[in-house]
């Protein structure tokens, strides 16, 4: 994937590792959106990305996600 929209970022040092990123990607896929998790070594973070123009997209809430779960991409 040459270009991607960043839908969410999660610190790699989190106690849960990549799980939060994987959970967001799964929720997005269940809604019919393309999403995958990649590791950004430069920022030491897991990114949830989708094919598209290179830009950061803020995912504030995801349908079917727990009410307290909010995901924000870093700018």
C-alpha positions in Angstrom: 0.0 0.0 0.0 1.7 3.2 -1.2 -0.8 5.7 0.2 -3.0 5.3 3.1 -5.4 7.2 5.3 -4.5 6.9 9.0 -7.7 6.1 10.9 -6.2 5.7 14.3 -2.9 5.6 16.2 -2.0 3.5 19.2 1.3 3.6 21.2 3.3 0.4 20.8 4.4 0.6 24.4 0.8 0.1 25.6 0.3 -2.8 28.0 -2.2 -4.3 25.5 0.2 -4.0 22.5 -1.5 -3.9 19.2 -4.8 -5.2 20.5 -6.6 -1.8 20.6 -5.5 -1.1 17.0 -6.6 -4.6 15.9 -10.0 -4.1 17.6 -10.6 -0.8 15.8 -9.6 -2.4 12.5 -12.0 -5.2 13.1 -14.9 -2.9 13.9 -14.2 -0.9 10.7 -14.0 -4.1 8.6 -17.3 -5.3 10.1 -18.8 -2.0 8.8 -17.5 -2.7 5.3 -14.5 -0.3 5.5 -11.1 -1.5 4.4 -8.7 -1.3 7.4 -5.5 -2.9 8.4 -2.9 -2.5 11.2 0.7 -1.5 10.4 3.6 -0.6 12.6 5.2 2.9 12.3 8.7 2.4 13.5 9.5 6.2 13.4 6.8 7.0 15.9 6.7 3.6 17.7 3.0 3.3 17.2 0.5 0.9 15.6 -1.5 2.6 12.9 -5.0 1.6 11.6 -4.9 2.5 7.9 -7.1 2.3 4.9 -6.2 2.6 1.2 -6.6 6.1 -0.1 -4.8 9.4 -0.3 -2.2 10.0 2.3 -3.9 12.0 5.0 -4.9 11.7 8.6 -8.6 11.0 9.2 -10.1 11.4 12.7 -12.3 8.5 13.8 -14.1 9.8 16.8 -16.7 7.1 17.2 -17.2 3.8 15.4 -20.7 2.2 15.1 -21.0 -0.9 17.3 -18.1 0.2 19.4 -18.4 0.5 23.2 -19.7 4.0 24.2 -16.5 4.8 26.1 -14.3 3.9 23.1 -13.1 6.9 21.1 -10.2 6.8 18.7 -8.3 9.8 17.5 -5.5 9.9 15.0 -2.4 11.9 15.7 -1.9 14.9 13.5 
